[in-house]
Structures are given as C-alpha cells and as structure tokens.
C-alpha cells in the first residue's frame, strides 16, 4: 500500500488482481503458484531444522521439520530461528497449499495447529491472494478439515472455525452461510462441537480489525446474520433440551448465545421467549453448578443485561431479567456461606450490570417497577463482602450514579440515595483496613494498594452526597471516643486524606486536633499509621497555611525524612505544603536548602528528590527579588558541583555517578522557578544560568553519542530557556552551534525539539530569525537522509514529531521567512509523505504543521504582510494542494486509526476556508481515485455515499463535523 517514497498509489490497490492467473475451474485444491509469487523467497529462506540454504520449492517436509524445531529444538536459538523462518513462510504463497496438506496428513497436533493457524492468518490478512473462483474450494476444504480434526484438539477446531468465519465474512458469493451450516450439520451430533464453535466466533469476527471489508459488506453480513438469528436460537434451544446433561455442550451453547447477544442483532423478544433464559437462571440458582459453567452463564446474563439498556424497546426482557437477577440473592448468600469466591464475584458482576442497566429508571422512578431500590441493596450486599475484590466490581456503578445526581442538582433526589451512599462509605472504610498482622507500610505494587487508590478516588466523587463535614465528624469520633486497633486508626487516617480538601479550614475546628494528634504520635506507633498520618498532613496545606502550626508540621515531616519507611511520604507532603503555603514557606527557605543539600543522604526515591526540589523552587519563586538570585545560585550549585566533578573524573563518594541524575535535578529547579520580573529589569536567574551553561555544554559534548544523555541535556536547557525567557539570548549562538554540530553525527530528535523552543522564544525577533532559519536548514539535511532510509518514517516517528514541531513553531512565529526559504519545498514533500504515518504524536505534529501553514493565509488580515503570506500559501497549494487532499483521504481510509482523524479534519477545514471552490474539486478528485472494491469483491463506498460525504464536508459548520464525517466515511474501507 505504501511505495518506497511513502506515497500511496491508488493503482497499487488493483495490482494484485492483474497478477492473478486464470485457473482451471476443475481444480479442487489450493494452488501453489497464485498471484505471481516472487520465488526469490526460495533462495533466501533457510530451514533451521535442515541447517542449509533451500533451493527450489519450499517442501512440506521442510515446513514440518521447522514446526518440530519450533516446539522441540533443545536450544532457544534454534526455536527462534524456526519461528522466524515459519513467519516468513506464512507470508508466502506456498503456505496456502502446504498448510492444506499438513491438515490432511494429520501427523501430529503441533503441525496441525500451525497449519490451522496459518490458514486463519492467510484468510485474515492475505485473502486478496486468492482469485474468487478458488473461494468455494477453500471453504469446502476447511469444512472437511473440521470434520476430520474435530476430536484431535479444541485449539485446532477454534483456529479452523475462525478461518471459516473470516472466510464467510469476506466471501461475497457465500450467501446465508449460517443457514447453509445449520442445514448441513445441525442434525449431526458428531458435528456439534465445531458447528457451535463456528456459530460462536462468526458474530465475534464481524467487527474484527483484521478484516478490511468496509461498512457496506459488514452491514450486509450483519443483516444476513440477523435474518438467520431465529434459526440459531432454535438450534441452541434444541441442543439444550437434548443435551442438558452434557456440561461441556451447555457451556458451548451459552457461549454461542452470548456471542449473538453481543452483536446486538437478536430481537430481545426472541431471548425473552426462549427457554435458554430460563436455563441460564436455573444454572445460576443451583449451588452445585461447576465454576466453569457458572462463569459462562454469568457472562451470558451480563451480556443480556447490557443489550437491554434501551429499556423501552426491550421492556419485556428487562422485566424478566430484573426478576431473574433479583431471585439470585439467596444464591449469592449461599456462595458467601460456602466461601465460594468465584461465584460471589459472578453474582456481583450480574447485580452490578443490572444496576447499570436500570440506572436511569432507578433515578427517574425510585422504588417503582424497574426502578426498584432493591437493586441497590443487592450490590450493597456485595460491597459488604469480606473480600475487597468483590466490592471493587461495583465501583463503576457508584461513579455513574454520583455523576448523574451531580448533574441533576436536585436535593430531594439526593436525599433518597444518601442512605445508600452512607452504607457504601462505611463498607469502604472497613475494606481499607490492612491485615492486623501486616508489618510496615503497603508496597505500591500490592493489589491492595491499588484498590485503596480507587477507594480514594471514589470517595472524592461521592463526598458531596454525604457531606464532607458530617463524614469527617464520624471518622473523628471513631478515633476519639473509642480505642480502635491500629488497622482501624490507619484506615480512618487514610479515608480522611481523601476528603480533607473538601472541608472548610476556617470552620472545621477538629482539624487542629487531628494535626496535633498526628504530630504527637509516639515513635512506637505502627509504621502504617505514621505513614498515613504523614500523607494526611500533606493534604492539609490549606489549613496549615491559615494557622500557626507550619513550623511544627515541618519539623515533624523533616524528622520523618530520615526514616526509610516514611521518607518518601514525608518528601511528598513537604512538596505539597510548599505548593499550597509557598508565601509562608519563604521563612523556611534555609531549611529547604539544607534538605536539598542532603538529598543523597536521605532514604528517598528519585521521584521524591525531584519533588523536594520542585517544592523548594516554588517557594523560591515567592521570595523578594533581591533574594532570588543568591538562593537560586545556592540551589543550583549543589547539582552543578557534582556535574563538574564527573567531567573531571573526580570521585564523588556517596553521590550518583550518573550525570542524568544531576541534569534532571537542575531541570526540576529551572522548570518550577517562575520569578516575577519587573519591566525593564534583568531576570534574577539569568546570570546563574549563564554560568551553568558551560557545564551543561561540556556534559553534552562528552556524552553526545548517548541518546539518553542528549535528551537529558536538552530537557535541562529547555527549562532553562523557559525559566528566563528572553534573558537566555546570550545562549542562542553557542547553543545552536553545538546542536547543529552534534546533530550532523548523531541525529537525536531532542535537538529538533529544543530548536522548536528557541524558535518559540526568539522566532519573532528579526535579529534572530536568520540564524534560526540556518539552524533549521542545517537540521533538515541529516533528518531527510534518516527518513529516506527503508521504513525511515516508521522507524523514527520521534524525529518526524520533533521536525514538524520545529516547522510549526516557525510557521507560527516567522511564516514568511520559512515559506520563502529553499528548504520549504523539501519540508512540504516530507509532510505529504508523513500524512499516512500511523503514529499518533508524529502524525498530529504533521497535521498541525499543515493546518497552521494554511491558516497563516487567513489570519491577521490587517497586517502589511498579509498579501505576501496569502500569495505564498496559494503558490504552495497550487503545486501540492490536490496531492495533499488525496493523501489526506487515503490516510483516513487506509492508514490512520479513527481517533486520529480529527487532526485531518482540522487541515481540511483550513483548506476549505482558504479556497472553498478549489478544495471542493480536489476532494471530488480524491474520492474518485479511491478503489471501488476491496478483496473478494466487497463494495467500498457507493457513488451515493461518496456524494453524501462530499456534501457533508463542504457543508460542515466546523472541523469537528468534518471529523465525524471522516470517521463514518473511512468505515467503508476498513
């Protein structure tokens, strides 16, 4: 689909058909020589099992030996070679016939599975290789293999069933495939396993991304399946009546039913009237049901519940499901009593799905019909389960309920649901408790740690319904009035941390008691309690800022920096307090500098050390102007001294020998120091950064071949430039010279990004534009050579991303200078090629460049250079506009994922604004060039659909509407 230059040629879409030879209609097997297969593969391929270069055709025996090597070779390297060889074999034309032969011979499970998998992959990705007259032979061959191999391995049956399903979806000549299969195998009990497998995977494959069949063919298939859905329900019902004693078969029946429900084509009355629904709930109510069957039945009921979210159209089924699910309460309690965790989880999933389905009715008519509040009691029973994994399943429902109530802003409705949320918070507090015998603090990789984070997030979303002050009072009473165990105390402090920011610090007097209690915790208090107390203090910055306890809190936290288990939490709390109390913290700057000088002596993580420097920098920014330079110099000198020692190879005992550590710390300081500078006055940090520059420059020179170090240096310089703004002018000349020099040898994309920062800061300065343009031109040579390599764009998306960030900054700051430069034509060609690059960030930068390039011709019309800008853009579009629109359309239809089409729409919108009439013609030509059919004759967009899309684009009110139209239209080619 992509030529060597990266430009799509529409003719390539049809080339596969021109190479397919005429085949004899009497041929009944799969041909070896199809579609003009390139035999050079034969001379290049090696069979690892043979150990030599193969001459002539790939033989069945060589493939079989490779499969054996893949599974049984004693050396890992041998298996890797076999895997690579077989991967190439699967891409070849030989794989059709040899896979067919392997399946017929049935030598062993491994070779049969490989052959079945190959067949599936070929049909999914290479179906265009076979001419239409071979499709029927392929279908008959696959069904024959299923008949012969049905008892050998379920995995093989699944692969072959997928192959049949994918064939049926793509094979336009196979009409009513479901009816054909049921008529052929429906009464043959020996065929039940593979018939059910085909009928299960067929609906699942309809929306497979592996099948490029387009919306029209997909719609045709779905309509055909919908037409035969009643036949499938009848078949499944008959199987249940005849074979209800066979658990494996019942599981297959339920899986098949779920697959058809998920596709959304079954009329809900078909399900409501079917005995299959009765059978599902019978299985779920029976306490002797096996775990496997119980899980599949639960999945099926959940699928049915999801299918009836349009309640008015599915009222009958919704009522039956509500009745059936509500009747499972006793079965849930039985599962809890029997400590059957798997079944308890399944019931919870069902109850939660019911609640989500009926959410609208529960809110609209609470306590009536489908709005029966017993649904909430069902899931609250699950929240009360002793295992937190069960409660966690319900979280999404509570999020949705709280979000809906928040939007309604109806106090009377909130009052109805408030008791349920109060019960929820009580259970969440209980579930947040650690095990009584737990030692130390929770590990961040622990599942329970992740669960508590979700609890914290949920509480923040629902707190408005229960009242933060009231809930805090209950938690406070738990600590004050009783003698709770350590795990209860810790859980209360943890929950307080989640809600404390919702309290009014001026009205909540008990906050002072909590602060005093935390900083007065004895040293022998359980570490987890101390840890949560430290975290709580970090969230109380607003209160601490209003009262005179800042020094006490800081002393407490600083002491905890020395304790390994508490140090990271203390560092994070200090950082938070610095952010919320930055003005008050200026009196404690000396203490922060002492902490900053001791980072490597503290038992804290890398992120925590960066966080402390961030906090110190935020406070530094609030200091008086005459104090900033000295303090900034002291904060930076600690890092610069270490870098200097590393450059001289001097030992720095006790400190990191990795320059990246010190560069990152400097970057954090530069990034978060935002001093207020009076007009006409020099930036207080300017002199210090000028003194630091030679050290960073030498570090970059020393490590220029190391991409990681180059990125760290560029990141540090980026924030240094942003820190002092125009005050960094003295760095431009030496910095640009070094960047350009290093880039000639080492194409680190970070130099392009740093160049975009320089253009953003200085691109509007006439004295700088020529130098910056020369920098751009110097970057382009090595960049284009890199991208011209085979798969250059795909292998270097970061370079594409940063190149067009740089070009976009130039267009934004000095458009005329760049557009008139000799390098512009090369950038345009590069952009046209990159439109099809399926990399989110890189493609976004390309589209932003194109959008802004056209946009400069339509903005600031009052400025004297408007006509020049307009003429320059008009010249560019006159040369490349038609190709650009063609590339955009091709990219949308064949390369980019739907979520990326909004950026394409922005470019089209600008083109339409600039020259509506010309764009209209370009778009029409681009649409005419699209292929009329995909593989196997599937129709793409019809003339009527193309006309409608063209009309939508030309009549769209904004770029967003064009984006929606692009997503819908591109579906005809996916």
Secondary structure, DSSP 8 states (H G I E B T S, - for coil): ---TTS---TTHHHHHHHT-----TT--S--SS-S---THHHHH-EETTTTEE--SS--HHHHHHHHHHHHH-SSHHHHHHHHHHHHHHHHSTHHHHHHHHHHHH---HHHHHHHHHHHHHHHHH-GGGS-GGGHHHHHHHHHHHHHHHTTT-HHHHHHHHHHHHHHHHH-TT--SHHHHHHHHHTT-GGGHHHHHHHHHHHHHHTT-TT---HHHHHHHHHHHHHHTHHHHHHHHHHHHHHHTT-HHHHHHHHHHHHHHHHHT-S-HHHHHHSHHHHHHHHHHH-TT--HHHHHHHHHHHHHHHHHT-SGGGGHHHHHHHHHHHHTTHHHHHHHHHTT-HHHHHHHHHHHHHHHHHTHHHHHHSTTSGGG-THHHHHHHHHHTSSSHHHHHTTHHHHHHHHHHHHHHT-HHHHHHHHHHHHHHHHHHHHHT---TT--S---TTSHHHHHHHHHHHHHHHHHHHH-HHHHHHHHHHHHHHS---HHHHHHHHHHHHHHGGGS-TTT-THHHHHHHHHHT--TTS-HHHHHHHHHHHHT-HHHHHHTTTHHHHHHHHHHHTTSTTTHHHHHHHHHHHHHHSHHHHGGGHHHHHHHHHTGGGS---HHHHHHHHHHHHHHHTTS-HHHHHHHHHHHHHHHHHHHHHHHTT---TTS---HHHHHHHHHHHHHH------TTS--TTHHHHHHHHHHHHHHHHHTTT-HHHHHHHHHHHHHHHHHHGGGGHHHHHHHHHHHHHHHHH---HHHHHHHHHHHHHHTT-HHHHHHHHHHHHHHHHHHHHHHTSTTHHHHTHHHHHHHHHHHHHHHHHHHHHHHTSTTHHHHHHHHHHHTT---HHHHHHHHHHHHHHHHTTTS-TTSTTHHHHHHHHHHHHHHHHHHHHHHHHHHHHHTS-GGGHHHHHHHHHHHHHH-HHHHHHHHHHHHHTS-SB-GGG-B-S-HHHHHHHHHHHHH-SSHHHHHHHHHHHHGGG-
